[in-house]
Amino acid sequence: MILGIDTSNYTTSVSMVSNGMIVKDIRKVLTVKQGARGLRQSEAFYQHMENLPQLMDELGVIRPDAIAVSVAPRKVEGSYMPCFKAGISTARILSRILGSELICTTHQEGHIEAALYGNDGIDTDHFLCVHLSGGTTELLLCKKEQDGFTSNILGRTIDISAGQLIDRIGVLCGLKFPCGCEMDQQYNPDAVLKLKQSVIGNDISFSGLEAQILRLLPSASQTELISSVFYYVAQSVYSAVQNAAQEYQIKDVLFAGGVSSGRNIRSKLTELGLCGIRTWFASADLGNDNAVGVALIGERIMRGSNFGK
């Protein structure tokens, strides 16, 4: 049995997995004040420390073989975010008290692993993972390894992420942060305005799209603004993925992160199949932030190591 802990920017998550199966998956979204576009790291850390004991109570009495925790946003040097300290501290204390092994991974690797769950046909030796979340929009050339994933960034946003753009427009429309799910319900393909996207090779710029939408704010309807945001985010990602897949001869593209869970964005991205690209998505319940992928990575590491022998 492996316990997973993830304390991301906006969700406290714990999970239990055993033999590659999800036993428990418990999460609590952090509270953001109406009209705000996010949380300070200090506020996120405080809420995580309040939430973790409650989520552990919901898990019940356990003695895991190992505790896996996300310690950083991404598996690159210098990747750091204070909110992950809440999970790290809790995991270290529990591992010492319970005598469980402590395994460290990253939030992004957890997203990739969770997205792979149930997608058994993908070529895990050579695939593109598109991480679309509140703070990240990256195209990663990935290979599954014993201790997680090796990945190289092939493309990214050069300014704000897809999630940031969506939430900024949503808050201006008076919606509660995070806004993606509510906005997804209001999408109308017939209400999309004619705007310009900015994709250079595998890289995307969303700040220009944001500026165009802000100029339309006084005259356009809420439905037009929301529909245009979703349409051009999806179209921009589609173009960048198409470019990267052709350049690196990639046949499998996995979409991970909460933004890729949106019904309308997902619908557009499945059209990549017309270009001979196989598209894979996280299941509906594993697209958003969770600790399931973190726990599954922990179990994979346990299987291939001397832990517990």
N, C-alpha and C positions, 0 to 999 in steps of 0.2 A: 504494500500500500504506500502510495506516494502523496504527500501533501504539497500543493502548489499555492504560492502566495504572489500576488501582483498588486502593487499600489501605484497605479498610473495617475495621470493628471486629473481624471474625473471619475474613476471607479475603484472601489476597494473590492478585491476579488480573492476568494479562496476556493480550492477544489481538492477533490480526492480522486485518484485514478488507481486502477489495479488491472494488471494484465491487458493493458491497452484499452480499457473500457472506463468510461466516466462513471464514478460512483456518486459524487456530489459536486455541484457547481453552484456556488452561492456568491452573489455580488450585491453591492450597494452603490448606487450612483451618488456622487458628491453633490451637495447643495450649492447652487449658484443663485445669487440674488436676481430678482426680476430686473431686466434692463442691462445686466452685466454681461460682458463677453468672455468671461472666464474667471479663474481663481488665481490668486497669488500662491506661490509655492508654499509659503508658511500656512496659508489657510487650508490648502490641500493636505499638507502633512498633519495638521491638527485633526482634520476630519478622519483621515485614515487611522490615526491612533485611537479615535473614539469608536470607529467602526469595527476594527479588527477583533477586539474582545467579543463583540456581539456576534460576528460571523463565526468565530471559533466556537461559541456556545451553540450555534445552530448546527455545526458539524458534529457535535457530540464528543464523547470520550474516545480518543484515538491514540494509537502509538504507531506512527508511520515508520517505515523502514528508512525513509529519507524525506527531507524537506527541501523542495526546490523553490527558489525565489528569483524574481527579476531584480537585478541590481543596477540596471542602467537602461536608458531608452534603446540603444543600439549597440551592436558588437563592433565598435570602432573606438580607437584611442581618444580619450577626452570626452566621450559621451557621458553626460551626467545630468541628473535632475534631482533636486532635494527630496521630492515626494517619495522616491523609491527607498529612502532611508527608513521610512516607517516599516516597510515590508522586511527590509534587511534586518533591522533591530529585532523585530518579532521572530523572524526565522532563526536568528542566532540564539536567542534566549530559549526557544522551544527545542532546538537541536541539542543544546547542552543539558536541559532538564530531562528530556526524553531519551537521550543517547542516540538520536537519529542522525544520519549523515546529512550534511549541509551541502546542497548543490546550487551553484549560482549560474544564472543564464540572463538573458535580456528580454525586455518587453517585446521588441520586434521579432525575435526568434520565437517567442511564445505565440505571437500572432500567426506566424508562418506555420508553426506546428498545428495550431488549432484549425487553420484553414485547410490543412492537408487531411485532417481527421475525416475519414469516410471517402476521400478522393483517392482510391487505391490505384487508379489507372495512370496517374501522372508519372512522367519520367523524372524521378527525384535526383538524378545525376546531372541534369541540365535543364533547368526551367527558369522562367522569368516570374518573379513574384512582384506584383504591384501592390505596395503598401499605401492604402488610402485611409487616413484617419484624421482626427482633429488637428494634429500637429505635424503630420508627415505625409508627403506625397513623393514616393521614390519608386524607381524601377530597378529591381535587383536581379542580377544573374546569380542563381542559387544552386548549391549542391548540398544534399543532406549528408551530414557527417555524424559520427558517433556522439559527439558532444554538442550537437546543435546544427548549425548551418555555416558554410562559407558563402559569402556573398560579396559581389562587387556592384557598386552603384553605376548603372548605365545611364540613368536619367533621373531628373528630379525637378521640383519647382525651384525657380531661381529667386522666388520672393515668398509669397504666402502659400500655405497649403490649401488643398481643395476643401478640407474641413473648416479651415479658418474663413475662407471666402463664404461658404454656405452659412456658417453661424453669424458672421458679420451682417449679412443681408437679412437673415432671419430675425436677428435682434432689432434691426432697423424697422422691420415689419411688425414689431411688437410681440414676437414669439419668445417663448422661454428657452433659454440656453440649457443644453444643446438643442439645436433647432431642426436637425436633419430629418427626424422621423415625421414631425408635424408638417414640414415643408414637402416631404415626399408625397404626402396625401393630397396636397394641393396642386400638384403638377398637372398641367394641361398642355399637350403638344401643340394645340392650335393657338396657344397664347404666347409662344416663343417669339421674342423680338429679334430683329436682325442685328447681330453684333459681330465683332471680330475676335477670333481666338488668336493666341500667340504660342506657337509650338515651333521650336528651332531644334531640328534633329530629334533627340530623345528628351529634351528639356522643355518645360512648360512655364509660362508666366501667367499668373492669375491677377496680378495687381492692375494690369491694363483692363481686364474684364471687369474688375471691381469698379474702376473709375468710370467706365461706360455705364454701368448699372446705376451708380450714384448720380450721374448726370440725368438719368431718366426718372429718378426717384420722385420728383414733384408731379410728373404727368402720368407715369405708368401705373397700372393697377398692381395690387399685391400679387395676384395670380401671374401676371406677366413677368414681374421681377423674379419670383420664385421659379417659374418654369424656365426662364432664360438662364438662371444660374445652373440649374440641374442639366439642362441641355448642353451648355457649353463646357461645363466641367467634364461631362461624359465624352463629348466630342474631342476635347483636348487630350484626354487620357487615351482615347481610342487612337488618335493620330500618332501620339508618342509611342504607344505600344507597337503599333504597326511598323513604325520606323525601326525600333529596336529589334523586333522579331526578325525583320528582313536582314538587318545588318549582322546579327549574331546567329542567324539560322536557328531560331527558337520555334519549337512546335507547341510547347505547353506553357500557358500563362495562368498563374494562380493569383487570384485577387483576395487580399486580406485587409482587415480593418473596417471600422464602422461605416465609412463613406461608401465602400463597395457593396455594403448590404442594402443600400437604397434600391427599391424596386425599379425605378426608372433609369438610374445609372446602370444597374446590372443588365437591364433589357438592352440598352445600347451596346454595352461591351460584349454581349453574347454574339453580336453581329460580326465579331472578329473571326468567327467560324467560317464566314464567307470567304475569308482570305486564307483559309487553310490552317488557321491557328486554333488549337484546342483550348477552350476557356474553362477554368475551374474556379469555383467560388466556395468560400466558407459556408457551412450550413447557417441557416437563419439565426440560430441561437449562439453561434460561435463567431460571428462576424465582429461584434463589438468587443470591447476590452473584457478579458476574462483570464483566469489563472489555469485553465485546462491545458493549454499548450505548454505552459511552464511546467506543470506536473508531468505531462507526457514526455517532455525532454528529460526531466529528472529520471523517469523510469527507464528511458532508453540508455542513459548514462549508467544507471545501476546495472542493467543487464550486461553491458559490455565491460564492466569494471570488476574489481575484486571486492566491492562493497558487499557486506553481508555474507562473505564466504568464510 
